[in-house]
Amino acid sequence: MALSTNLPALSPAQATDTQQTAPLQGATPQWRPLLHYSPRRNWMNDPNGPFFHKGVYHLFYQYNPVAPEWGNMSWGHATSTDLLHWHEQDVALPFNETKDIFSGTVVVDTHNTSGLGTAENPPLVALHTSVFKKNASREPGVQAQSLAYSLDDGQTWKPYRKDPVLTLSPDSLHFRDPGVFWYAPGGYWVMTTVVANAPVVKLYKSANLTDWTFLSDFGPAGFVRPGMLWEMPSLFPLPLDGNEARQKWVLMLGINPWSIAGGSGSIYFVGSFDGTTFRPEGLPPDGSDPAAYDWLDHGADHYAAIPFSGLPGNSAVTIGWMSNWDYASQVPTSPWKGQMTLPMTMALRTVDGRPQLCLEPDSHYTALVAARPTLSFDGLQLVSEQHLLPDHVHGQVLDIDMNMHMQSADRAGIFVRATADGRIGTGIVYDMKRQLLTVDRSRSGLTDFSARFSHEHIVNMPAPTGDISLHVIIDRNSIEVLSRHGSIVITDLIFPPAGADRVMAFSENGTTEFRNMKITLLDGSQ
């Protein structure tokens, strides 16, 4: 079965138009993602300042230009016209002898409020955290907010004459991660930052992006544990259930450690914002278990999620770092470490009687899937058995859309990136008795590179009638599972052998019918 040519063929989601590199000893091309962006080489973590401008998506990210380990923090840069084919650009904001460059945001200063461009050529403005070094004007380790700008659509960046533009008094070693947006009702810019170890979110406003005035604090919202850091805050509005008259505000944060799956993860709060203060709604009691809070993702590998700015209309798209601080330095990929999640469209929907942030793959991805061959299975009924799907249903990169009707089974689901003998595979399992959805990567391939590479990630998902719908996106080294309108997401890294490319369905202790299962081949496999 040949692949459609309606869309350009995918190559690994990294640069193909920059310098070529010779194969390296110990390289792991079998785990180079096809759908997810990864740098050609070296270390990458949090996404920074993604935005859309003149038909191009720009992605910046924490990057070490000289080694596949954390350090020498700079802003890497990649561009795309479809959020699937990425081209790695030159380092945008490099570290130097006076400071490292931590996370931040880029905005298009359309009305040239900063005065750094012109009405005809408005600037791109990057607000970012500087971490000063011993030979700088500030004490070593001090963190403050700096500014750089571009007048050539992000090709080159100039530091602002005043550095930094925002500090705490006294100076702080944990004041970082500015997120910036235009607040139209007030006619000013708003910045969210964190004092990560407090933990607290601090809000500021500015008319010109260079002079900032304090607005308010948010936190700790009853959710504090020993050693917990809050990072990467983003504040943005979304209509509830598509009704623009029922707009609410979402505050998204990175939590490390103590996330729902252990280590680092992304949490969110829904509430209101009046231009000064964010007020959350429906908070659980202080000291509640992490499961009582709303998590963007219940897997281990989705951190530092951040929205794109400058998108047309009312669209809202987010991207995150697909890794976990528990083991990020030990993941067995070479010559790179780190990759991004698939860009996801965000919507606020009423689920189980309350507003929940829901994710679904961006429209560019759904168009890709629609243009590729799909294999359909309907009415597959299993009775206390495993069933290996036919030989032609195999691939390292797949999209699976499926429904299960559990008539009497205790547990049912599928294994993906599996071997034909079933010894290796990543399980997506629904437990009817416990009403739990689980991704089990205990037999997914290489797992012993870190004792903190957790095996099972579980979310409560009631399905009293036994009907479960799942959307599963499988790449060469990852799995993303979505259910319940995208209000439940589980994202996990996996490191299977290249030959583990089969799909196996199963039903335990009873009958399960697999309905409308559609498997789309995305890697060219027959």
TORBA-681356 format. One record per residue (C-alpha): residue in three letters; residue number from 1; x, y, z. Coordinates in nm, 2 decimals, always signed. Last residue first. Example, Ala and Ser with C-alpha at 12.3 -4.5 7.8 and 13.67 -1.06 7.14 Angstrom:
TORBA-681356
   residu   num        u        v        w
      SER     2    +1.37    -0.11    +0.71
      ALA     1    +1.23    -0.45    +0.78
//
This chain:
TORBA-681356
   residu   num        u        v        w
      GLN   526    +0.32    -0.13    +0.45
      SER   525    +0.54    +0.09    +0.65
      GLY   524    +0.59    +0.44    +0.52
      ASP   523    +0.63    +0.61    +0.86
      LEU   522    +0.28    +0.75    +0.91
      LEU   521    +0.05    +0.44    +0.89
      THR   520    -0.30    +0.52    +1.00
      ILE   519    -0.49    +0.27    +1.22
      LYS   518    -0.86    +0.31    +1.25
      MET   517    -1.05    +0.10    +1.51
      ASN   516    -1.42    +0.16    +1.46
      ARG   515    -1.53    -0.09    +1.73
      PHE   514    -1.32    -0.32    +1.94
      GLU   513    -1.56    -0.55    +2.13
      THR   512    -1.45    -0.67    +2.47
      THR   511    -1.55    -1.00    +2.63
      GLY   510    -1.43    -1.15    +2.96
      ASN   509    -1.15    -1.22    +3.19
      GLU   508    -0.89    -1.01    +3.01
      SER   507    -0.93    -0.86    +2.66
      PHE   506    -0.64    -0.79    +2.43
      ALA   505    -0.53    -0.60    +2.12
      MET   504    -0.18    -0.63    +1.97
      VAL   503    -0.01    -0.38    +1.74
      ARG   502    +0.33    -0.45    +1.58
      ASP   501    +0.64    -0.24    +1.54
      ALA   500    +0.90    -0.38    +1.78
      GLY   499    +1.17    -0.44    +1.52
      ALA   498    +1.34    -0.10    +1.59
      PRO   497    +1.39    -0.19    +1.95
      PRO   496    +1.17    +0.02    +2.19
      PHE   495    +1.28    +0.33    +2.38
      ILE   494    +0.96    +0.49    +2.52
      LEU   493    +0.88    +0.85    +2.62
      ASP   492    +0.54    +0.91    +2.78
      THR   491    +0.24    +1.14    +2.73
      ILE   490    -0.09    +1.07    +2.89
      VAL   489    -0.38    +1.31    +2.81
      ILE   488    -0.73    +1.33    +2.97
      SER   487    -0.94    +1.64    +2.89
      GLY   486    -0.88    +1.56    +2.52
      HIS   485    -1.25    +1.51    +2.45
      ARG   484    -1.26    +1.22    +2.69
      SER   483    -0.94    +1.05    +2.57
      LEU   482    -0.59    +1.13    +2.45
      VAL   481    -0.28    +0.90    +2.45
      GLU   480    +0.06    +1.03    +2.34
      ILE   479    +0.34    +0.77    +2.29
      SER   478    +0.71    +0.83    +2.24
      ASN   477    +1.03    +0.70    +2.09
      ARG   476    +0.97    +0.63    +1.73
      ASP   475    +0.64    +0.80    +1.73
      ILE   474    +0.29    +0.67    +1.84
      ILE   473    -0.02    +0.89    +1.86
      VAL   472    -0.31    +0.72    +2.03
      HIS   471    -0.67    +0.85    +2.03
      LEU   470    -0.89    +0.65    +2.27
      SER   469    -1.27    +0.61    +2.32
      ILE   468    -1.39    +0.39    +2.60
      ASP   467    -1.74    +0.24    +2.64
      GLY   466    -1.79    +0.02    +2.94
      THR   465    -2.12    +0.17    +3.04
      PRO   464    -1.98    +0.31    +3.37
      ALA   463    -1.68    +0.46    +3.20
      PRO   462    -1.51    +0.66    +3.48
      MET   461    -1.16    +0.78    +3.40
      ASN   460    -0.92    +0.79    +3.70
      VAL   459    -0.57    +0.84    +3.56
      ILE   458    -0.26    +0.61    +3.57
      HIS   457    +0.10    +0.63    +3.46
      GLU   456    +0.29    +0.31    +3.50
      HIS   455    +0.67    +0.25    +3.45
      SER   454    +0.86    +0.53    +3.62
      PHE   453    +1.21    +0.61    +3.48
      ARG   452    +1.35    +0.70    +3.82
      ALA   451    +1.59    +0.40    +3.84
      SER   450    +1.74    +0.53    +3.52
      PHE   449    +1.89    +0.37    +3.21
      ASP   448    +1.69    +0.05    +3.30
      THR   447    +1.39    +0.10    +3.07
      LEU   446    +1.51    +0.00    +2.72
      GLY   445    +1.21    -0.17    +2.55
      SER   444    +0.84    -0.10    +2.63
      ARG   443    +0.81    -0.38    +2.89
      SER   442    +0.74    -0.15    +3.20
      ARG   441    +0.59    +0.11    +2.97
      ASP   440    +0.23    +0.08    +3.11
      VAL   439    -0.01    +0.36    +3.01
      THR   438    -0.31    +0.33    +3.24
      LEU   437    -0.68    +0.42    +3.23
      LEU   436    -0.86    +0.36    +3.55
      GLN   435    -1.22    +0.27    +3.63
      ARG   434    -1.11    +0.03    +3.91
      LYS   433    -1.33    -0.26    +3.79
      MET   432    -1.32    -0.16    +3.43
      ASP   431    -0.94    -0.14    +3.40
      TYR   430    -0.85    +0.03    +3.08
      VAL   429    -0.50    -0.05    +2.94
      ILE   428    -0.27    +0.12    +2.69
      GLY   427    +0.03    -0.11    +2.70
      THR   426    +0.37    -0.05    +2.56
      GLY   425    +0.52    -0.36    +2.40
      ILE   424    +0.80    -0.62    +2.43
      ARG   423    +0.75    -0.98    +2.51
      GLY   422    +0.43    -1.00    +2.30
      ASP   421    +0.56    -1.27    +2.06
      ALA   420    +0.50    -1.05    +1.76
      THR   419    +0.70    -0.76    +1.91
      ALA   418    +0.51    -0.45    +2.03
      ARG   417    +0.54    -0.08    +1.94
      VAL   416    +0.18    -0.08    +2.06
      PHE   415    -0.01    -0.30    +2.31
      ILE   414    -0.38    -0.26    +2.31
      GLY   413    -0.67    -0.24    +2.56
      ALA   412    -0.88    -0.45    +2.79
      ARG   411    -0.93    -0.52    +3.16
      ASP   410    -1.20    -0.68    +3.36
      ALA   409    -1.40    -0.80    +3.06
      SER   408    -1.78    -0.83    +3.06
      GLN   407    -1.91    -0.62    +2.77
      MET   406    -1.61    -0.38    +2.74
      HIS   405    -1.70    -0.17    +2.43
      MET   404    -1.37    -0.03    +2.30
      ASN   403    -1.34    +0.26    +2.06
      MET   402    -1.04    +0.34    +1.85
      ASP   401    -0.83    +0.60    +1.67
      ILE   400    -0.47    +0.49    +1.62
      ASP   399    -0.20    +0.71    +1.46
      LEU   398    +0.12    +0.53    +1.38
      VAL   397    +0.50    +0.58    +1.37
      GLN   396    +0.71    +0.26    +1.42
      GLY   395    +0.50    +0.06    +1.19
      HIS   394    +0.29    -0.25    +1.16
      VAL   393    -0.06    -0.35    +1.04
      HIS   392    +0.05    -0.55    +0.73
      ASP   391    +0.11    -0.86    +0.95
      PRO   390    -0.24    -0.87    +1.08
      LEU   389    -0.33    -0.75    +1.43
      LEU   388    -0.20    -0.98    +1.71
      HIS   387    -0.49    -1.08    +1.93
      GLN   386    -0.47    -1.15    +2.30
      GLU   385    -0.75    -1.35    +2.47
      SER   384    -1.02    -1.35    +2.73
      VAL   383    -1.29    -1.32    +2.47
      LEU   382    -1.21    -1.08    +2.19
      GLN   381    -1.45    -0.93    +1.94
      LEU   380    -1.33    -0.72    +1.64
      GLY   379    -1.65    -0.55    +1.53
      ASP   378    -1.47    -0.29    +1.32
      PHE   377    -1.12    -0.28    +1.19
      SER   376    -1.00    -0.01    +0.96
      LEU   375    -0.66    +0.05    +0.79
      THR   374    -0.59    +0.41    +0.70
      PRO   373    -0.36    +0.52    +0.42
      ARG   372    -0.22    +0.88    +0.47
      ALA   371    -0.37    +1.21    +0.37
      ALA   370    -0.62    +1.23    +0.66
      VAL   369    -0.33    +1.17    +0.90
      LEU   368    -0.14    +1.47    +0.76
      ALA   367    -0.45    +1.68    +0.77
      THR   366    -0.49    +1.59    +1.14
      TYR   365    -0.13    +1.69    +1.21
      HIS   364    -0.17    +2.03    +1.04
      SER   363    -0.50    +2.08    +1.23
      ASP   362    -0.32    +2.06    +1.57
      PRO   361    -0.37    +1.75    +1.78
      GLU   360    -0.63    +1.78    +2.05
      LEU   359    -0.61    +1.91    +2.40
      CYS   358    -0.88    +1.99    +2.66
      LEU   357    -0.86    +2.23    +2.96
      GLN   356    -1.14    +2.15    +3.19
      PRO   355    -1.44    +2.36    +3.30
      ARG   354    -1.67    +2.18    +3.55
      GLY   353    -1.97    +1.95    +3.53
      ASP   352    -1.79    +1.62    +3.44
      VAL   351    -1.64    +1.79    +3.14
      THR   350    -1.73    +2.15    +3.05
      ARG   349    -1.49    +2.25    +2.78
      LEU   348    -1.19    +2.49    +2.75
      ALA   347    -1.01    +2.43    +2.43
      MET   346    -0.64    +2.39    +2.34
      THR   345    -0.49    +2.29    +2.01
      MET   344    -0.19    +2.07    +2.05
      PRO   343    +0.17    +2.09    +1.91
      LEU   342    +0.32    +1.74    +1.94
      THR   341    +0.55    +1.73    +2.24
      MET   340    +0.91    +1.86    +2.20
      GLN   339    +1.24    +1.68    +2.21
      GLY   338    +1.54    +1.64    +2.44
      LYS   337    +1.89    +1.49    +2.43
      TRP   336    +2.08    +1.48    +2.11
      PRO   335    +2.38    +1.29    +1.97
      SER   334    +2.25    +1.05    +2.09
      THR   333    +1.95    +0.92    +2.28
      PRO   332    +1.96    +0.70    +2.59
      VAL   331    +1.77    +0.93    +2.83
      GLN   330    +2.00    +1.00    +3.13
      SER   329    +2.00    +1.38    +3.16
      ALA   328    +1.62    +1.39    +3.14
      TYR   327    +1.58    +1.13    +3.42
      ASP   326    +1.38    +1.29    +3.70
      TRP   325    +1.37    +1.63    +3.51
      ASN   324    +1.11    +1.47    +3.28
      SER   323    +1.09    +1.47    +2.90
      MET   322    +0.87    +1.59    +2.62
      TRP   321    +0.91    +1.97    +2.65
      GLY   320    +0.58    +2.14    +2.57
      ILE   319    +0.38    +2.29    +2.29
      THR   318    +0.05    +2.48    +2.30
      VAL   317    -0.20    +2.60    +2.04
      ALA   316    -0.48    +2.85    +2.09
      SER   315    -0.69    +2.97    +1.79
      ASN   314    -0.90    +3.28    +1.84
      GLY   313    -0.83    +3.43    +1.50
      PRO   312    -0.47    +3.41    +1.37
      LEU   311    -0.19    +3.30    +1.60
      GLY   310    +0.04    +3.57    +1.73
      SER   309    +0.15    +3.39    +2.05
      PHE   308    +0.20    +3.01    +2.08
      PRO   307    +0.11    +2.87    +2.42
      ILE   306    +0.36    +2.72    +2.67
      ALA   305    +0.39    +2.38    +2.83
      ALA   304    +0.69    +2.35    +3.06
      TYR   303    +0.66    +1.98    +3.10
      HIS   302    +0.51    +1.67    +2.93
      ASP   301    +0.69    +1.35    +2.98
      ALA   300    +0.56    +1.15    +3.28
      GLY   299    +0.20    +1.10    +3.18
      HIS   298    -0.10    +1.25    +3.34
      ASP   297    -0.11    +1.56    +3.12
      LEU   296    -0.25    +1.91    +3.15
      TRP   295    -0.31    +1.84    +3.52
      ASP   294    -0.61    +1.97    +3.72
      TYR   293    -0.58    +1.92    +4.09
      ALA   292    -0.73    +1.65    +4.32
      ALA   291    -0.47    +1.40    +4.19
      PRO   290    -0.20    +1.60    +4.36
      ASP   289    -0.34    +1.50    +4.70
      SER   288    -0.51    +1.78    +4.89
      GLY   287    -0.30    +1.99    +5.13
      ASP   286    -0.53    +2.29    +5.11
      PRO   285    -0.88    +2.20    +5.00
      PRO   284    -0.95    +2.17    +4.63
      LEU   283    -0.97    +2.49    +4.42
      GLY   282    -1.29    +2.54    +4.24
      GLU   281    -1.22    +2.87    +4.08
      PRO   280    -0.89    +3.06    +4.05
      ARG   279    -0.86    +3.44    +4.08
      PHE   278    -0.60    +3.62    +3.87
      THR   277    -0.54    +3.97    +3.97
      THR   276    -0.47    +4.30    +3.79
      GLY   275    -0.63    +4.30    +3.45
      ASP   274    -0.95    +4.15    +3.58
      PHE   273    -0.85    +3.79    +3.54
      SER   272    -1.09    +3.50    +3.61
      GLY   271    -1.05    +3.13    +3.69
      VAL   270    -0.92    +2.80    +3.56
      PHE   269    -0.59    +2.66    +3.71
      TYR   268    -0.34    +2.44    +3.53
      ILE   267    -0.07    +2.19    +3.61
      SER   266    +0.22    +2.08    +3.40
      GLY   265    +0.47    +1.80    +3.50
      SER   264    +0.81    +1.73    +3.66
      GLY   263    +0.91    +1.45    +3.88
      GLY   262    +0.64    +1.20    +3.96
      ALA   261    +0.33    +1.12    +3.75
      ILE   260    +0.10    +1.37    +3.92
      SER   259    +0.38    +1.62    +3.96
      TRP   258    +0.56    +1.64    +4.29
      PRO   257    +0.89    +1.78    +4.15
      ASN   256    +0.89    +2.01    +3.97
      ILE   255    +0.56    +2.18    +3.87
      GLY   254    +0.53    +2.38    +3.54
      LEU   253    +0.24    +2.62    +3.54
      MET   252    -0.07    +2.70    +3.33
      LEU   251    -0.31    +2.98    +3.43
      VAL   250    -0.63    +2.97    +3.24
      TRP   249    -0.88    +3.25    +3.21
      LYS   248    -1.25    +3.23    +3.14
      GLN   247    -1.47    +3.36    +2.86
      ARG   246    -1.84    +3.29    +2.87
      ALA   245    -1.96    +3.54    +2.61
      GLU   244    -1.72    +3.39    +2.36
      ASN   243    -1.91    +3.06    +2.38
      GLY   242    -1.69    +2.78    +2.24
      ASP   241    -1.76    +2.55    +2.54
      LEU   240    -1.60    +2.80    +2.77
      PRO   239    -1.41    +3.07    +2.57
      LEU   238    -1.04    +3.08    +2.64
      PRO   237    -0.82    +3.35    +2.80
      PHE   236    -0.44    +3.32    +2.86
      LEU   235    -0.19    +3.32    +3.15
      SER   234    +0.13    +3.12    +3.11
      PRO   233    +0.37    +3.04    +3.40
      MET   232    +0.70    +2.86    +3.32
      GLU   231    +0.81    +2.74    +3.66
      TRP   230    +0.69    +2.66    +4.01
      LEU   229    +0.94    +2.47    +4.22
      MET   228    +0.86    +2.21    +4.49
      GLY   227    +1.14    +2.13    +4.74
      PRO   226    +0.90    +2.02    +5.02
      ARG   225    +0.54    +2.03    +4.89
      VAL   224    +0.31    +2.32    +4.81
      PHE   223    -0.04    +2.31    +4.66
      GLY   222    -0.29    +2.51    +4.86
      ALA   221    -0.32    +2.78    +4.60
      PRO   220    +0.04    +2.89    +4.65
      GLY   219    +0.00    +3.13    +4.50
      PHE   218    -0.08    +3.43    +4.28
      ASP   217    +0.08    +3.77    +4.33
      SER   216    -0.03    +4.11    +4.20
      LEU   215    +0.02    +4.41    +3.97
      PHE   214    +0.39    +4.52    +3.98
      THR   213    +0.49    +4.79    +3.73
      TRP   212    +0.72    +4.73    +3.43
      ASP   211    +0.92    +4.96    +3.20
      THR   210    +1.06    +4.80    +2.88
      LEU   209    +0.76    +4.63    +2.72
      ASN   208    +0.60    +4.97    +2.63
      ALA   207    +0.28    +5.01    +2.83
      SER   206    +0.38    +4.77    +3.10
      LYS   205    +0.21    +4.54    +3.35
      TYR   204    +0.34    +4.29    +3.61
      LEU   203    +0.22    +3.96    +3.76
      LYS   202    +0.41    +3.75    +4.01
      VAL   201    +0.35    +3.37    +4.04
      VAL   200    +0.46    +3.23    +4.37
      PRO   199    +0.65    +2.94    +4.51
      ALA   198    +0.86    +3.06    +4.70
      ASN   197    +1.11    +2.84    +4.52
      ALA   196    +1.02    +2.95    +4.17
      VAL   195    +0.98    +3.32    +4.22
      VAL   194    +0.77    +3.32    +3.91
      THR   193    +0.69    +3.55    +3.62
      THR   192    +0.37    +3.65    +3.44
      MET   191    +0.39    +3.96    +3.23
      VAL   190    +0.10    +4.18    +3.12
      TRP   189    +0.11    +4.43    +2.83
      TYR   188    -0.12    +4.73    +2.82
      GLY   187    -0.44    +4.86    +2.67
      GLY   186    -0.66    +4.77    +2.97
      PRO   185    -0.93    +4.57    +2.78
      ALA   184    -0.67    +4.45    +2.52
      TYR   183    -0.43    +4.27    +2.76
      TRP   182    -0.13    +4.20    +2.53
      PHE   181    +0.07    +3.90    +2.64
      VAL   180    +0.40    +3.81    +2.81
      GLY   179    +0.53    +3.50    +2.99
      PRO   178    +0.85    +3.57    +3.19
      ASP   177    +1.04    +3.26    +3.31
      ARG   176    +1.24    +3.37    +3.61
      PHE   175    +1.31    +3.50    +3.96
      HIS   174    +1.49    +3.22    +4.15
      LEU   173    +1.83    +3.35    +4.25
      SER   172    +1.66    +3.68    +4.37
      ASP   171    +1.78    +4.04    +4.40
      PRO   170    +1.64    +4.24    +4.69
      SER   169    +1.44    +4.39    +4.54
      LEU   168    +1.33    +4.19    +4.23
      THR   167    +1.45    +4.28    +3.89
      LEU   166    +1.29    +4.39    +3.56
      VAL   165    +1.45    +4.56    +3.25
      PRO   164    +1.79    +4.39    +3.30
      ASP   163    +1.98    +4.52    +3.11
      LYS   162    +1.90    +4.86    +2.96
      ARG   161    +2.04    +4.90    +2.61
      TYR   160    +1.82    +4.62    +2.48
      PRO   159    +2.01    +4.32    +2.33
      LYS   158    +1.99    +4.28    +1.95
      TRP   157    +1.85    +3.97    +1.78
      THR   156    +1.91    +3.83    +1.43
      GLN   155    +1.70    +3.61    +1.20
      GLY   154    +1.38    +3.68    +1.40
      ASP   153    +1.17    +3.86    +1.14
      ASP   152    +1.45    +4.11    +1.06
      LEU   151    +1.39    +4.38    +1.31
      SER   150    +1.46    +4.17    +1.62
      TYR   149    +1.46    +4.25    +1.99
      ALA   148    +1.62    +4.15    +2.31
      LEU   147    +1.50    +4.21    +2.67
      SER   146    +1.61    +4.10    +3.01
      GLN   145    +1.43    +3.97    +3.32
      ALA   144    +1.63    +3.89    +3.64
      GLN   143    +1.81    +3.60    +3.80
      VAL   142    +2.11    +3.64    +4.03
      GLY   141    +2.34    +3.34    +4.01
      PRO   140    +2.66    +3.54    +4.06
      GLU   139    +2.61    +3.89    +4.20
      ARG   138    +2.52    +4.16    +3.95
      SER   137    +2.73    +4.37    +3.71
      ALA   136    +2.87    +4.05    +3.54
      ASN   135    +3.20    +3.89    +3.60
      LYS   134    +3.07    +3.63    +3.84
      LYS   133    +2.78    +3.52    +3.62
      PHE   132    +2.42    +3.65    +3.57
      VAL   131    +2.12    +3.43    +3.50
      SER   130    +1.92    +3.64    +3.25
      THR   129    +1.55    +3.55    +3.21
      HIS   128    +1.38    +3.63    +2.88
      LEU   127    +1.15    +3.89    +2.72
      ALA   126    +1.19    +3.86    +2.34
      VAL   125    +1.05    +4.14    +2.13
      LEU   124    +0.98    +4.11    +1.76
      PRO   123    +0.98    +4.46    +1.63
      PRO   122    +0.73    +4.65    +1.41
      ASN   121    +0.85    +4.74    +1.06
      GLU   120    +0.61    +4.99    +0.90
      ALA   119    +0.51    +5.14    +1.24
      THR   118    +0.88    +5.14    +1.33
      GLY   117    +1.10    +4.94    +1.55
      LEU   116    +1.23    +4.96    +1.91
      GLY   115    +0.98    +5.22    +2.01
      SER   114    +0.84    +4.97    +2.26
      THR   113    +0.48    +5.03    +2.17
      ASN   112    +0.56    +4.95    +1.81
      HIS   111    +0.19    +4.89    +1.73
      THR   110    +0.25    +4.53    +1.63
      ASP   109    +0.50    +4.44    +1.90
      VAL   108    +0.51    +4.08    +1.79
      VAL   107    +0.57    +3.88    +2.12
      VAL   106    +0.85    +3.64    +2.22
      THR   105    +0.85    +3.48    +2.56
      GLY   104    +1.09    +3.36    +2.83
      SER   103    +1.32    +3.09    +2.95
      PHE   102    +1.69    +3.11    +3.06
      ILE   101    +1.98    +3.28    +2.89
      ASP   100    +2.32    +3.24    +3.06
      LYS    99    +2.52    +3.55    +3.16
      THR    98    +2.84    +3.75    +3.16
      GLU    97    +3.08    +3.53    +2.96
      ASN    96    +2.82    +3.46    +2.70
      PHE    95    +2.51    +3.24    +2.64
      PRO    94    +2.36    +3.26    +2.29
      LEU    93    +2.02    +3.42    +2.20
      ALA    92    +1.91    +3.30    +1.86
      VAL    91    +2.12    +3.00    +1.80
      ASP    90    +2.13    +2.95    +1.42
      GLN    89    +1.82    +2.79    +1.27
      GLU    88    +1.68    +2.43    +1.28
      HIS    87    +1.42    +2.37    +1.02
      TRP    86    +1.10    +2.20    +1.13
      HIS    85    +0.85    +1.99    +0.92
      LEU    84    +0.55    +1.92    +1.15
      LEU    83    +0.43    +2.25    +1.28
      ASP    82    +0.32    +2.34    +0.93
      THR    81    +0.52    +2.64    +0.81
      SER    80    +0.82    +2.57    +1.04
      THR    79    +1.10    +2.74    +1.21
      ALA    78    +1.36    +2.64    +1.47
      HIS    77    +1.56    +2.84    +1.73
      GLY    76    +1.79    +2.75    +2.02
      TRP    75    +1.80    +3.00    +2.30
      SER    74    +2.10    +2.97    +2.53
      MET    73    +2.19    +2.79    +2.85
      ASN    72    +2.56    +2.70    +2.88
      GLY    71    +2.45    +2.40    +3.08
      TRP    70    +2.24    +2.08    +3.06
      GLU    69    +2.40    +1.79    +2.87
      PRO    68    +2.44    +1.70    +2.51
      ALA    67    +2.72    +1.95    +2.46
      VAL    66    +2.82    +2.27    +2.29
      PRO    65    +2.51    +2.47    +2.19
      ASN    64    +2.33    +2.39    +2.51
      TYR    63    +1.96    +2.48    +2.44
      GLN    62    +1.65    +2.61    +2.61
      TYR    61    +1.40    +2.65    +2.34
      PHE    60    +1.27    +2.88    +2.06
      LEU    59    +1.00    +2.78    +1.82
      HIS    58    +0.89    +3.01    +1.53
      TYR    57    +0.59    +2.93    +1.32
      VAL    56    +0.60    +3.10    +0.98
      GLY    55    +0.31    +3.25    +0.78
      LYS    54    +0.41    +3.61    +0.84
      HIS    53    +0.45    +3.56    +1.22
      PHE    52    +0.34    +3.28    +1.45
      PHE    51    +0.50    +3.25    +1.80
      PRO    50    +0.68    +3.02    +2.03
      GLY    49    +0.86    +3.21    +2.31
      ASN    48    +1.05    +2.94    +2.49
      PRO    47    +1.02    +2.56    +2.48
      ASP    46    +1.18    +2.40    +2.78
      ASN    45    +1.47    +2.15    +2.73
      MET    44    +1.73    +2.08    +2.47
      TRP    43    +2.08    +1.93    +2.49
      ASN    42    +2.31    +1.85    +2.20
      ARG    41    +2.25    +1.75    +1.84
      ARG    40    +2.02    +1.80    +1.54
      PRO    39    +1.76    +1.95    +1.76
      SER    38    +1.44    +1.75    +1.82
      TYR    37    +1.09    +1.84    +1.69
      HIS    36    +0.82    +1.57    +1.71
      LEU    35    +0.66    +1.38    +1.42
      LEU    34    +0.96    +1.17    +1.31
      PRO    33    +1.13    +1.13    +1.64
      ARG    32    +1.50    +1.01    +1.64
      TRP    31    +1.48    +0.69    +1.84
      GLN    30    +1.61    +0.45    +1.57
      PRO    29    +1.87    +0.71    +1.49
      THR    28    +2.05    +0.63    +1.81
      ALA    27    +2.41    +0.74    +1.78
      GLY    26    +2.67    +0.55    +1.98
      GLN    25    +2.95    +0.63    +1.74
      LEU    24    +2.85    +0.93    +1.54
      PRO    23    +2.73    +0.95    +1.18
      ALA    22    +2.87    +1.25    +1.00
      THR    21    +2.69    +1.58    +1.04
      GLN    20    +2.52    +1.78    +0.77
      GLN    19    +2.50    +2.16    +0.81
      THR    18    +2.16    +2.31    +0.79
      ASP    17    +1.87    +2.23    +0.54
      THR    16    +1.74    +1.91    +0.69
      ALA    15    +1.67    +2.04    +1.03
      GLN    14    +1.46    +1.84    +1.27
      ALA    13    +1.13    +1.66    +1.27
      PRO    12    +1.26    +1.34    +1.13
      SER    11    +1.16    +1.32    +0.76
      LEU    10    +0.80    +1.34    +0.66
      ALA     9    +0.69    +1.31    +0.30
      PRO     8    +0.53    +1.62    +0.16
      LEU     7    +0.15    +1.62    +0.17
      ASN     6    -0.09    +1.49    -0.10
      THR     5    +0.16    +1.22    -0.19
      SER     4    -0.04    +0.94    -0.04
      LEU     3    +0.16    +0.64    +0.09
      ALA     2    +0.17    +0.33    -0.11
      MET     1    +0.00    +0.00    +0.00
//
